[in-house]
Each structure stands twice: as structure tokens, then as C-alpha cells.
Amino acid sequence: MVFRGYHGVWDEERQMGQRFEVDVEFAFDIKASAQSDNIKDTIDLYKVYQIVETIVTKKSFKLVETLAETIAAALLRKFPVNALRVKLRKPNSPVPGICDGIEVEIVRERK
């Protein structure tokens, strides 16, 4: 998923905004949904997109770590998954010497 967000340590980043890329992977037993072929028995990816979009575009954090944790917590609250992985990329980091952006990846499990 790709969004324009307003996150960063520097005020300019939070004012001007920049591109953020988010990947989410779920650990979830798909047997029931595969057999029923019914969206009610699986994770509605459109709802996942809406949740992530709201967090990335409507909130503002200084750290990508905080953004990733917020996304993970919201998805764990909403969906009955055992675990998930959130990978968050900020491809245009203003840090000198970093030409391919920065990335954080977290794995969170249901407690």
C-alpha cells in the first residue's frame, strides 16, 4: 500500500508530507474461507487498507517505529489473526547518505 503521510523528526517532513509504503502480512488459518469462498470467513483486505490509510494519512508521528506499532495494534484489535508483520518504508528519507530510504519491520503476536 502506498500513501502520502506527514511523519518525521523534522517539522518540514510533517508539514510537506512524503511517500510511505506499507506491507502487511497476516498469520491466519485460511481453511474456512478457502472452503466457503465467502469474504465473511476471511480478512477483508479492503478494510485492512482503510485502517492503514487512516493511520498513515490522518495521524502524524515523529518516528516510523511509532507508525508501524500503531498500524500493528489497530489491525490486531480488528482482525482475529494469530500474528502479523508490518513493513514500513519511507523511500525519500532526508538523512544524508541514505539514498534508498529507511525501513522498519515488526512482527506482533496476539497475547
C-alpha positions in Angstrom: 0.0 0.0 0.0 1.3 3.5 -0.8 0.2 6.7 0.9 1.2 10.3 1.4 1.8 10.8 5.1 3.1 13.5 7.4 5.6 11.8 9.6 9.2 12.6 10.5 11.5 14.0 13.1 11.8 17.3 11.3 8.9 19.8 11.2 9.3 20.1 7.4 8.6 16.4 6.9 5.4 16.7 9.0 4.3 19.8 7.1 5.2 18.9 3.5 4.5 15.2 3.7 6.1 12.4 1.7 5.5 8.9 0.4 5.1 5.9 2.7 4.9 2.3 1.6 3.3 -0.3 3.9 3.2 -4.1 3.6 1.1 -6.2 6.0 1.3 -10.0 6.3 -1.1 -12.0 8.5 -0.7 -15.4 10.2 -4.2 -16.7 9.8 -5.8 -20.1 9.1 -7.5 -19.7 5.7 -9.1 -23.2 5.6 -12.6 -22.0 6.4 -12.5 -19.1 3.9 -11.0 -21.3 1.2 -13.8 -23.9 1.6 -16.6 -21.4 1.9 -15.3 -18.9 -0.7 -17.0 -16.2 1.4 -15.4 -12.9 2.4 -17.1 -13.1 5.8 -14.8 -16.0 6.6 -11.5 -14.2 5.9 -9.7 -10.9 6.4 -11.3 -8.2 4.3 -8.4 -6.6 2.6 -10.4 -3.5 1.8 -11.0 -3.0 5.5 -7.2 -3.5 6.1 -6.5 -0.9 3.5 -8.9 1.6 5.1 -7.5 1.2 8.6 -3.9 1.6 7.4 -4.8 4.5 5.1 -6.5 6.4 8.0 -3.5 5.9 10.3 -0.9 6.9 7.7 -2.8 9.8 6.3 -4.7 11.3 9.2 -2.2 11.0 12.1 1.3 12.3 12.5 4.3 10.7 14.2 7.9 11.6 14.5 9.2 8.0 14.2 8.4 5.3 11.7 8.6 2.9 14.6 5.6 4.5 16.2 3.7 4.5 13.0 4.4 0.8 12.5 3.4 -0.1 16.0 0.2 1.9 15.7 -0.7 0.1 12.5 0.0 -3.3 14.0 -2.0 -2.6 17.2 -5.0 -1.4 15.2 -5.0 -4.5 12.9 -4.6 -6.9 15.9 -7.6 -5.2 17.5 -9.8 -5.5 14.4 -9.0 -8.9 13.0 -8.8 -12.4 14.5 -5.2 -13.2 13.5 -2.6 -15.0 15.4 0.2 -12.7 14.3 1.1 -10.1 11.8 4.1 -8.5 10.2 4.2 -4.8 9.3 6.9 -3.5 7.0 7.0 0.3 6.6 9.3 2.1 4.1 10.0 5.8 3.8 11.7 5.9 0.4 12.7 9.5 0.4 14.4 9.9 3.8 16.1 13.3 4.2 19.0 11.8 6.0 22.3 12.5 4.1 23.9 9.4 2.7 20.7 7.3 2.7 19.7 7.1 -1.0 17.2 4.2 -0.9 15.1 5.4 2.1 14.6 3.8 5.5 12.6 0.8 6.6 11.3 -0.8 9.7 9.8 -4.2 10.0 8.0 -5.6 13.1 6.2 -8.8 14.0 3.5 -8.8 16.6 1.6 -11.7 18.0 -1.8 -11.9 19.8 -1.3 -12.2 23.5 
